[in-house]
Amino acid sequence: MSKTVIINSEVLGSGDEELGRQLIGSFLRKLWGNSVRPSRIIFYNAGVKLLVEGSPVLDALDGLSEQGVDLIACGTCVTFYDIKEKIAVGRVSNMNEIVSMMMSDAAVVTV
């Protein structure tokens, strides 16, 4: 069963940002170590910043990518934040492909 995870922020949850940064790191590392992984993770809005050089979660994202998880950044968001040259893992896509993937998957989970 194909699953997609959506990450739309550099933090997980709302409230304290430092806690949110710790939680997103914990989530991605646990996902990396889990035997069940999504087919893809789509990053949009500030979530695209997790894919850049120096990101504190790059280890987990590299690991997930090496395990075959497709890491996809929203092209509009990458352009907005002017980080195209800094993307260290994953690929940049467009909203047409993102919508198509989301509508074809059995499950889409937003964290």
Protein Blocks (a to p, Z undefined) as FASTA:
>chain_A
ZZddddfbfbecedjfklmmmmmmmmmmmmmmpmbdcfbdcdehjllmmmpghiaklmmm
mmmmmnopacdddfklmmmnopmlmpmgdcdddfklmmmmmmmpmbdcdZZ
